[in-house]
Amino acid sequence: MVDMTADTDQNDAGELRTADGQPLKSSLARAQRRARTRAAILVAPLLLFVLITFVVPIGQMLFRSIHNDGFTMHTSISDGVKTPIMVNLRDWFDDNPRGTEPDEAAYEALVMDLRLLRELRAPGQVGTRINYEHSGSRSLFTKTARRADRLEAPFKEAVLDVDEDWAEPELWSAMRTASNPYTLSFYLAAVDMTTTPEGDIVSVDENRQIYINLFIRTLWLSALITGLCFLLGFPVAHLLAILPMRTSNLLMILVLLPFWTSLLVRTTSWMVLLQSQGVVNDVMVAMGIIGDDGRIQMMYNQIGTIVAMTHILLPFMILPMYSVMRTIPPSYARAARSLGATSWTTFRRIYFPQTIPGIAAGSMLVFILAVGYYITPALVGGSDGQLISNLIAFHMQNSLNWSLAAALAALLLFGVLILYWLYDRLVGIDNMKLG
Amino acid sequence: MTVTPQDEAFVSFDRVQKSYDGETLVVKDLNLHIGKGEFLTMLGPSGSGKTTCLMMLAGFETATHGEITLDGRPINNIPPHKRGIGMVFQNYALFPHMSVAENLAFPLEVRGMGKTERDAAVARALDMVQMGEFGGRRPAQLSGGQQQRIALARALVFEPELVLMDEPLGALDKQLREHMQYEIKHLHERLGITVVYVTHDQSEALTMSDRVAVFDDGRIQQLATPQALYEEPENAFVAQFIGENNKLMAEVTAIDGDTVHVKFDDGETGTALAVANTGVGTRTLLSIRPERVTLNPTNGANAVAAEVLELIYHGDHIRCRMRVHGNDEFIVKVPNAGGQGPLEEGQKLTIGWATRDCRALDA
C-alpha cells in the first residue's frame, strides 16, 4: 500500500497515483474512455461503410487472385449444391510427383472424372479453368466429356483416340496446377511467367509477353503525365497564390470548371479536337503548317492518352500546390532578397523548397490516379495508348478470367503501396499537404 | 547625433511620396535624414505610412516621387539584393526548411563567401546573440525569443551598415520584449551600425532610440529625441500618442511671451506654455501629463477644485479619475508613497500644476 508518510502521489515503484490512491494511469484511461467511446460511435457508420464497400471487396479480390476452384468444385446454378469434381485425377496427382508420364491409371481417373462432369454439365467450367493456363483446352474438355460414357479400357488409347492433344505434357502440368484451388499461377501469368511441365518457373515467349510491357508503359506514361501536370500546374498555382483573393477566386473557378463537366464529355471533346479530321489538324492545314496529306495522328495513340489525361488530372496537381503556396508568407522572399539573393536564387533556394509538400501531394495524387485510369485511355488510347487498367477491365468483362484480373489489380496495388513507402522514406509522408 | 545636416546624412528621404492606387497618398512629402550610427525609430499607428517608408528603403516598394539616398548615392533604381541592407521582419521570416546555421550562412553564400570563412562568420554571429549551441536546430524548434535572436543575427551576419527592423518584437511577451529591447540597444552601440526601427509601441520607441519620428497620416508629426518627444510634444497627436495625457479645452485670452492665459469652459482661468501658434480668442487644447499634477498645491498658480470619481490601484501608483473643469476623464497618477492619506471616491480637493507642464496645443 502507499506509504502515506512519504510523497502521497508516489508509491515505492515510483508509479504516480491520484489523491485518493488510484493509479494515475488507470484513472486517466477511465476519464478518456467516455470521450473515446463517443468519438468511436460518431465514426462507426463511416467505418462500416468503408468496411463493406472497400475492405471486403479488396479482400475478396486479393483472395480471388490466389484462389480459383474451377477445377475442384462445382456449384449448381439452380440449387447451389457444391460437388467436388476431378477427384480421381487429383488423387492421382497426389500419388505421383510432377513430371511423371501420365499412365493408364491417370487416363482412367480422367475418364471417370469426365463422366461426372458430363452428369453435372460442367465440362465447360473445367475446360475454361485449364484454358487460362493452356489455351485451346476448353473444346478438348467438352468434346472428350461428350464421349466419355462410350470410352472403354484401355483408357489411354481411347482418350488419345478422341484427341491427340491429351498427350501434351503442358496440358497435364496445367491440370496439376489447377488441381489445387490455391495457386500463384495467376500472379505468374500477370508477370508473363509460366510453369514448365518439369515444375520450373520461366518467362513466356517474348512474342507472348503482354503484361510486363503494359505495366512498364503504365508507370512510364503516368510518370510523364505527372511531370507534365507539374510543369503546367506550377506557374498556375503560383499565380493563383500571389494574386489578390478576388482575382484568384475567379481564376480558381476556371481551374475547377473541368470538375463540373462530365469526364466523358471532356474526353470526347479531346477526340473532336485531336482526331485527324479534327479541329487542331484542320487549323494547321488551313494555316499551311502541314499539308492535307500530312495530318498528324494525335488520337487513338499514346499522344491522345497523354494529352487528355494531363488535362483531366491537372486540377489535382494545381489544388494541393496552390494550398501550400498560399501559406508561404511573402516575407520569406523579401528576407532572402534583403539578404542579397537574386530573384532566381530566392526562387530556387527559398520558395521552391517550401512548395515541395504541395508538389509531392499533387504528384502522388496525379500519379496514383493515372496508374489506375481507365475510361480516357479506353476512349482515346487506341492500341498503344492502353494502360494496365484497360486489360484488367478486359479480363473482367470479356475473357471472364477474374482471377487474372484480380492478380493484375493486386500487383498494381502493391506497386502503388511500394511507391508510397518509397516516398515516405525519401520525402516523408507527414511532409505532404493535400489542402 | 540628434541633428544631422542633410549633406552628411547616411540615409535621406528627400520629398518622398508614395501612392498605391493613384488616388491617395500613403506617404506625403517625407523629408528625413538619418545620421551614420544613429538608432532612429519610426513610430505611429497602423496605416500611418511608417512601414511603407521602411519598405521603400529596403527596396520592396518604389517611391512614387522623390529620392532616397543611402550613403550619398540614390537607391531608387537599385534592386533590394544589391542595397546591402540587413532586415529583421515582424514574423522573423527564418527559412523553415533550413537549419539555424544554414539560415545564417545564406546571405554569405549568395555573396560567394568560402565555406570555412562562412562557418567562422556564422559561429561569430551566433555567439553574438548567445545562441552558439543552436546552429543545428530548425527554426520551428526554437522559442519566439530565440527565433528573434537568430533573425537578428542573420540580418547582421553579412555586416551591413544599415539594419531595418519591422516591429521585430511584436510577437514576444512583455518581459521578453523588454529584455530584447536592451539587447538590440546594446548590439547597436557595440557594432556602431545604423538602425531604422519601426514600431507602434511607444515605450519601445522611447527606450531604444536616439531619435523618434512620429508618423501619422503619411507625415512625420514630430522628429525628436525620446525625452523631447515626451516632455515637449509639438501637437495634439504627439501628446496623445506618446504617453498618457489629459486634455482640457480652453480659449486663449492673452499671450505673454511664452505664457498664454486661458479661460476654461466653466469660466475659470489659468496659464499654460505656448507651443502652437494660437492667437487671442482661438480655442486651444491644453495637455497635462497625469504624473505632473500635484494634490493640494502650496502655490496656487493653476489651482483648481477637483472631485475624485474613481480610484484604480496599480501597485506602484494609484490612478485617480477626477472631474476637473467639467472634464470627467481627468487622470492623476498618485505615487504609492505610503505616507499619504488615502484618497476616497467622492472626495473634493484642490489640485494644481506648473504652467510649464501645461502645454497649449492646436485645438
Interface residues (C-beta under 8 A of the other chain):
Chain A: P329 S331 Y332 R334 A335 A336 R337 S338 L339 G340 A341 T342 S343 T345 R349 I350 P353 Q354
Chain B: A58 G59 F60 P79 P80 H81 K82 R83 G84 I85 G86 M87 F89 Q90 N91 A93 L94 F95 P96 H97 F106 P107 V110 R111 R154 A155 F158 L164
